[in-house]
């Protein structure tokens, strides 16, 4: 019985350690939203630059 108790106790310790590790590495929703906003802003700026470049290229090709 003591061996069984020790096994259960050890399993609980392992589970607790695993839960702690997961909690330490878990990204909070607010952090994810901030990251999403930053990425979206960068992508919109890149898209705007590509649009300007495409318009310039189109204008040059029509002039030439």
Secondary structure in CASP SS format (residue, H / E / C, confidence):
PFRMAT SS
TARGET T0000
AUTHOR 0000-0000-0000
METHOD secondary structure of the structure
MODEL  1
X C 1.00
X H 1.00
X H 1.00
X H 1.00
X H 1.00
X H 1.00
X H 1.00
X H 1.00
X H 1.00
X H 1.00
X H 1.00
X H 1.00
X H 1.00
X H 1.00
X H 1.00
X H 1.00
X H 1.00
X H 1.00
X H 1.00
X H 1.00
X H 1.00
X H 1.00
X H 1.00
X H 1.00
X H 1.00
X C 1.00
X C 1.00
X C 1.00
X H 1.00
X H 1.00
X H 1.00
X H 1.00
X H 1.00
X H 1.00
X H 1.00
X H 1.00
X H 1.00
X H 1.00
X H 1.00
X H 1.00
X H 1.00
X H 1.00
X H 1.00
X H 1.00
X H 1.00
X H 1.00
X H 1.00
X H 1.00
X H 1.00
X H 1.00
X H 1.00
X H 1.00
X H 1.00
X H 1.00
X H 1.00
X H 1.00
X H 1.00
X H 1.00
X H 1.00
X H 1.00
X H 1.00
X H 1.00
X H 1.00
X C 1.00
END
